[in-house]
Amino acid sequence: MRDIITLIGVILSIVLIVIGNKKNNKIFISIGVVLILICLGYMAQDFFKGFIHGFINGDL
């Protein structure tokens, strides 16, 4: 469920950035960038947990 919410957030932020670029609206661009950074922060936690788990267990 968390992955789906993160994916929706990334898609929504990309749409906001594209709309902001086409209409030259800085507010949409800044909201999209902040939303992408929040979603990447959530994804980075899962990435590092999986990386550490795989490194400790030696799964190749």
C-alpha positions as a Markdown table, in Angstrom:
| # | Residue | x | y | z |
|---|---|---|---|---|
| 1 | Met | 0.0 | 0.0 | 0.0 |
| 2 | Arg | 2.8 | 2.4 | 0.8 |
| 3 | Asp | 4.4 | 1.7 | -2.5 |
| 4 | Ile | 1.2 | 2.5 | -4.4 |
| 5 | Ile | 0.9 | 5.8 | -2.5 |
| 6 | Thr | 4.5 | 6.7 | -3.2 |
| 7 | Leu | 4.0 | 5.9 | -6.9 |
| 8 | Ile | 0.9 | 8.0 | -7.1 |
| 9 | Gly | 2.8 | 10.9 | -5.5 |
| 10 | Val | 5.6 | 10.6 | -8.0 |
| 11 | Ile | 3.2 | 10.6 | -10.9 |
| 12 | Leu | 1.3 | 13.5 | -9.5 |
| 13 | Ser | 4.4 | 15.5 | -9.0 |
| 14 | Ile | 5.7 | 14.9 | -12.5 |
| 15 | Val | 2.3 | 16.1 | -13.8 |
| 16 | Leu | 2.5 | 19.2 | -11.7 |
| 17 | Ile | 6.0 | 20.0 | -12.9 |
| 18 | Val | 5.0 | 19.5 | -16.6 |
| 19 | Ile | 1.9 | 21.7 | -16.1 |
| 20 | Gly | 4.0 | 24.3 | -14.3 |
| 21 | Asn | 6.5 | 24.4 | -17.1 |
| 22 | Lys | 3.9 | 24.8 | -19.8 |
| 23 | Lys | 2.0 | 27.6 | -18.0 |
| 24 | Asn | 5.2 | 29.2 | -16.5 |
| 25 | Asn | 3.7 | 28.8 | -13.1 |
| 26 | Lys | 6.4 | 28.6 | -10.4 |
| 27 | Ile | 4.0 | 27.4 | -7.7 |
| 28 | Phe | 3.2 | 24.2 | -9.5 |
| 29 | Ile | 6.8 | 23.5 | -10.2 |
| 30 | Ser | 7.8 | 24.1 | -6.5 |
| 31 | Ile | 5.0 | 21.9 | -5.2 |
| 32 | Gly | 6.0 | 19.1 | -7.7 |
| 33 | Val | 9.6 | 19.3 | -6.6 |
| 34 | Val | 8.8 | 19.1 | -2.9 |
| 35 | Leu | 6.4 | 16.2 | -3.5 |
| 36 | Ile | 9.1 | 14.3 | -5.5 |
| 37 | Leu | 11.6 | 14.9 | -2.7 |
| 38 | Ile | 9.1 | 13.6 | -0.1 |
| 39 | Cys | 8.4 | 10.5 | -2.2 |
| 40 | Leu | 12.1 | 9.9 | -2.8 |
| 41 | Gly | 12.7 | 10.1 | 1.0 |
| 42 | Tyr | 10.2 | 7.4 | 1.6 |
| 43 | Met | 11.7 | 5.2 | -1.2 |
| 44 | Ala | 15.3 | 5.7 | 0.1 |
| 45 | Gln | 14.4 | 4.2 | 3.5 |
| 46 | Asp | 13.1 | 1.0 | 1.9 |
| 47 | Phe | 16.1 | 0.9 | -0.5 |
| 48 | Phe | 18.6 | 1.1 | 2.3 |
| 49 | Lys | 16.8 | -1.4 | 4.5 |
| 50 | Gly | 16.8 | -3.9 | 1.6 |
| 51 | Phe | 20.4 | -3.2 | 0.8 |
| 52 | Ile | 21.6 | -3.7 | 4.4 |
| 53 | His | 19.4 | -6.8 | 4.7 |
| 54 | Gly | 20.9 | -8.3 | 1.6 |
| 55 | Phe | 24.5 | -7.3 | 2.6 |
| 56 | Ile | 24.2 | -8.9 | 6.0 |
| 57 | Asn | 22.6 | -12.2 | 4.8 |
| 58 | Gly | 24.9 | -12.5 | 1.8 |
| 59 | Asp | 22.1 | -12.9 | -0.7 |
| 60 | Leu | 23.4 | -12.5 | -4.2 |
